[in-house]
Amino acid sequence: MKSNEIAVGLDIGTTKIVAMIGRANEYGKLEILGVGKTKSLGVRRGVVNNITQTIQSIQKAVEEAELNSGLKISEVVVGIAGQHIRSLQHSDYITRQDPDKVIEEADVDELCDQVHKLVMLPGEEIIHVLPQEFKVDGQPEILEPVGMYGVRLEANFHVVVGQISSIRNIGRCVKSAGLDLSGVTLQPLASANATLSHEEKEAGVALIDIGGGTTDLAIFKDGIIRHTAVIPFGGNVITEDIKEGCAIIEKQAELLKVKFGSAWPGENKDNEIVSIPGLRGREPKEISLKSLSKIIHYRVVEIIEEVFLEIKNYGYDEQKKKLIGGIVITGGGAQLKHLKQLVEYITGMDTRIGYPNEHLAGDTDEKVKEPLYATAVGLVLNSLNRKEKGILAGDTKVLRKKATISQQEDDREPVSEQEEEALPSEEIMEARHRANRYRKNIFDKWFDKFKEFLDNAE
């Protein structure tokens, strides 16, 4: 990450909206400059249902972040999630016309573009195409086909689909709040970047992000995202159950859940009681902590079993799909007492709580390191990476020109052996590596079209 670049992540959730400003320090770690957090009004289960309230909530969070940092926010990277998001696996291939030429980025782009032509349900649109692994003339398990010879290029894809109207509504709210949209990313991917290590992604890990309205799942294996899912239940349904079961108001139910709630009812004794102030002129209400834990336990078990079903659908019990890294729980719901033990009991998998401190600077405020800020931290990282990608893309062109690997961006003729031998091998490898690493992916192209739509919308 490039030092002194300012980046902003905007996490639009069901219960809260967080605006976070950060930059990379001289050691490449993320330094948080300001955070704004406000109650989310107008969003239900990750989907905007009141444009005006959502705009006002965004503006409040942004104003608070600006006040804390002394900086002015102009553009943000926004996370998308919600119950409308779904994913599917798809395989596709192309037959190349000239087998005497090596496979180029244009061939990979053509294959990805072909996936975008899949027919979806009415109102749905493909928003993310993630190549899993490639095959060249039947040779499997190829992670990077560029530079190889072959006629038939095929790949397995993880395709993320969403209701385009829901995504456009979020974009419209951001723009109406006076902000430019510099990027859109899936919230579970952002949370994963903030909480998971490279080793965990390689070994195989399932990230469970328990938010207010939804629970997001992202499974990684061999460093590649393999499965995503959105469960339409989160912390709010637990609060609702407490409210109904204890006959109290929502504010009291949320406070009870946070201060005294536990996912494991066995730890509470029958005589443990908490007193809740009654409504105007009424007697205080006494709540048994054992009863409270039972209410929470039953709903959490339901959520975890739904997530575990998705992990089973991925096929985690197959030898090649083993999740050695186990499960990582993050999001606001991860702070529920004894949740880790319950998840381990239900799934039989090693579990830890995911704190977003993987890339944070050492002097970061402890509050920012809480799981509920995982998505916001991940979005800031995503924004910094986007900015770095734009800078390094320019560096790549210089390197390519210097190394004569390609004549121009649209005319990538290979150099002769004599020319290549005359260049330092490290320079050639660096140019190739960076050119490949930072090539514009299919999601960036989709985002460009999406941004153009927002700019032209009345």
Secondary structure by P-SEA (a helix, b strand, c coil): ccccbbbbbbbbcccbbbbbbbbbccccbbbbcbbbbbbbccccccccccaaaaaaaaaaaaaaaaaaccccccbbbbbbccccccccccccbbbbccccccccaaaaaaaaaaaaaccccccccccbbbbcbbbccccccccccccccccbbbbbbbcccccaaaaaaaaaaaaaacccccccccaaaaaaaacccaaaaaabbbbbbbcccbbbbbbbccccccbbbbbcccaaaaaaaaaaaacccaaaaaaaaacccccccccccccbbbbbbccccccbbbbbaaaaaaaaaaaaaaaaaaaaaaaaaaccccccccccccbbbbcccccccaaaaaaaaacccbbbbbbcccccccccccccccccaaaaaaaaaaaaaaaaaaaaaaaaaaaaaaacccccccccccccaaaaaaccaaaaaaaaaaaaaccccaaaaaaaaaaaaaaacc
